[in-house]
Amino acid sequence: SYMSYRFYRFYQSHKDLLIASLIGFLVGWFSVPTLINLIGPISPIGLISPIVRIGLTVSSSLAIVAPAALSLFYFLSRFRPILKQISRYLTVGMLNAFLDLGVLNTLLLLTGKHGGWYFAFFKAISFLAAVTNSYFWTKFWTFGSQTAASPKEASKFLFFTLIGLIVNDGLASLMVNWIQPQFGLTLPAWENIASAVSVIPVLFWNFLSYRYLVFPNKSY
């Protein structure tokens, strides 16, 4: 129908912005378990309503901010083409980071276990959940691969990602179990800071290894 055709044309011409908006919306909700864990014990009646409001506010805001930021990067990519890939990578990275934190804090909340080997184990689970999500977004959107997923490619992705996992989990566990909470922060707050800090070096490692070794493209 005519309306279907118009919708298809609109989607094709605004696809990246719509994807960025969806990612921003999801990030807002993935942040909810982290907010609950950081706020600390509150009565169930007093907890749900504020958290839902915060989730809606953050999701709605990021659904607008994310595509706006992507548009800025796309404009700047006229001068430095690599910025288009970097902007997609950072957008997916934001989703992965908050998925990582969301899974981590959900496990911490459900079990009530903090620090030690429990944290390292939960961090590995959350990181691998983010990695699974990352593979498909990175392959088909960030680098625009036109080929089907293959075991060889997935194995290469997993290999370089596991190196990132060692750095990510090792640095976060070092901060939590050896450095201990600083500046008067609670253990849950320090765990989240450690998780966020450990993402930074992995962002650089993953982008370079994915771009040049996992999804190489002569047109770059």
C-alpha positions in Angstrom: 0.0 0.0 0.0 1.0 3.6 -0.3 1.3 4.1 3.5 3.5 1.0 3.7 5.7 2.4 1.0 6.0 5.8 2.7 6.8 4.1 6.0 9.5 2.0 4.3 11.1 5.0 2.7 11.0 6.9 6.0 12.6 4.0 7.8 15.4 3.6 5.1 16.2 7.3 5.2 16.2 7.5 9.0 17.2 4.0 10.0 20.4 4.9 11.9 18.6 7.6 13.9 15.7 5.3 14.7 18.2 2.6 15.8 20.0 5.2 18.0 16.7 6.2 19.5 15.8 2.6 20.3 19.2 2.0 21.9 18.9 5.2 24.0 15.5 4.0 25.2 16.9 0.5 26.1 19.8 2.0 28.0 17.5 3.9 30.2 15.7 0.7 31.3 19.0 -1.2 31.7 20.1 1.4 34.1 17.2 0.6 36.5 18.8 -2.4 38.3 22.0 -0.3 38.8 19.9 2.6 40.3 18.1 0.2 42.7 21.5 -1.3 43.8 23.0 2.1 44.4 20.0 3.6 46.2 20.2 0.8 48.8 17.5 -0.9 50.8 14.2 0.8 50.5 10.7 -0.5 51.3 9.1 -2.0 48.2 6.3 0.4 48.3 8.7 3.4 48.3 11.0 1.9 45.7 9.0 1.0 42.7 7.3 4.3 41.8 10.5 6.5 41.9 12.5 3.9 40.0 9.9 3.6 37.3 9.7 7.3 37.0 13.5 7.6 36.7 13.5 4.8 34.1 10.9 6.5 32.0 12.7 9.9 32.3 16.1 8.5 31.4 14.7 6.4 28.6 12.7 9.2 27.1 15.7 11.6 27.3 18.2 9.2 25.8 15.8 8.3 23.0 16.1 12.0 22.0 19.8 12.6 22.9 21.2 9.5 21.3 20.0 10.2 17.7 20.9 13.9 18.1 24.5 13.0 19.1 24.6 10.5 16.2 23.5 13.2 13.8 26.3 15.5 15.0 28.9 12.7 14.4 27.5 12.0 10.9 27.8 15.7 10.1 31.4 15.7 11.3 32.1 12.5 9.3 32.0 14.6 6.2 35.5 15.8 7.2 36.6 12.6 8.9 34.7 9.6 7.5 35.8 7.2 10.3 33.7 9.2 12.7 30.6 7.6 11.3 31.8 4.2 12.3 33.1 5.5 15.7 29.7 7.0 16.4 27.9 3.7 15.7 30.5 1.9 17.8 30.1 4.2 20.7 26.3 4.0 20.5 26.5 0.2 20.6 29.1 0.4 23.3 26.7 2.5 25.4 24.1 -0.2 25.0 26.6 -3.0 25.8 27.9 -1.1 28.9 24.5 -0.6 30.4 23.4 -4.2 29.5 26.6 -5.3 31.3 25.7 -3.2 34.3 22.1 -4.2 34.2 22.9 -7.9 34.3 25.6 -7.4 36.9 23.4 -5.5 39.3 20.4 -7.8 38.7 22.7 -10.7 39.8 24.0 -8.8 42.8 20.4 -7.8 43.9 19.0 -11.3 43.4 21.8 -13.1 45.3 22.8 -10.4 47.8 26.4 -11.4 47.3 29.1 -8.7 46.9 32.9 -8.8 46.4 35.2 -11.7 46.2 34.8 -14.5 43.7 31.0 -13.9 43.5 31.7 -10.5 41.9 34.2 -11.9 39.4 31.8 -14.6 38.4 28.8 -12.2 38.0 31.0 -9.8 36.1 32.0 -12.5 33.7 28.4 -13.4 33.1 27.3 -9.8 32.5 30.3 -9.2 30.2 29.5 -12.3 28.1 25.8 -11.2 27.8 27.0 -7.8 26.5 29.4 -9.5 24.1 26.7 -11.7 22.6 24.6 -8.6 22.0 27.7 -6.7 20.7 28.5 -9.3 18.0 25.3 -8.8 16.0 25.1 -5.0 16.5 28.8 -4.6 15.7 28.8 -6.8 12.6 25.6 -5.7 10.9 25.3 -2.0 12.0 28.6 -0.6 13.2 30.7 -2.1 10.3 27.8 -2.8 7.9 28.8 -6.3 7.1 26.8 -7.8 4.2 27.9 -11.4 4.9 26.1 -13.9 7.0 27.5 -14.8 10.4 29.9 -17.6 10.2 31.6 -19.9 12.8 35.1 -18.7 11.7 34.1 -15.1 12.1 32.3 -15.6 15.4 35.4 -17.5 16.7 37.7 -14.6 15.8 35.2 -12.2 17.4 35.1 -14.4 20.5 38.9 -14.7 20.7 39.6 -11.0 20.7 36.6 -10.4 23.0 38.0 -12.9 25.5 41.2 -10.9 25.6 39.0 -7.9 26.4 37.1 -10.0 29.0 40.4 -10.8 30.8 41.3 -7.1 30.9 37.7 -6.1 31.8 37.2 -8.6 34.5 40.8 -8.4 35.8 40.8 -4.7 36.2 37.3 -4.5 37.8 38.2 -7.4 40.2 41.5 -5.7 41.1 39.7 -2.5 42.0 37.0 -4.3 44.0 39.1 -6.9 45.8 42.5 -5.3 46.2 42.1 -1.5 46.1 38.8 -1.7 48.1 36.2 1.2 48.2 37.6 4.7 48.2 36.3 8.2 49.1 33.8 6.7 51.6 31.8 4.9 48.9 29.8 1.8 49.6 30.8 -1.5 48.1 27.9 -1.6 45.6 28.8 1.9 44.4 32.5 1.0 44.2 31.6 -2.2 42.2 29.8 -0.1 39.7 32.7 2.4 39.4 35.1 -0.5 38.9 32.9 -1.9 36.2 32.7 1.4 34.4 36.5 2.1 34.6 37.3 -1.4 33.3 35.2 -0.7 30.2 37.5 2.2 29.0 40.6 0.2 27.8 38.4 -2.5 26.4 36.5 0.0 24.2 39.8 0.9 22.4 40.9 -2.7 22.2 37.6 -4.0 20.8 37.2 -1.3 18.2 40.7 -1.7 16.7 40.6 -5.5 16.8 37.0 -5.7 15.3 37.7 -3.1 12.6 41.0 -4.5 11.3 41.0 -8.2 12.2 37.4 -9.4 12.6 35.4 -7.3 10.1 38.1 -6.0 7.8 36.9 -4.1 4.8 39.1 -2.7 2.0 36.9 0.3 1.7 37.9 1.7 5.1 
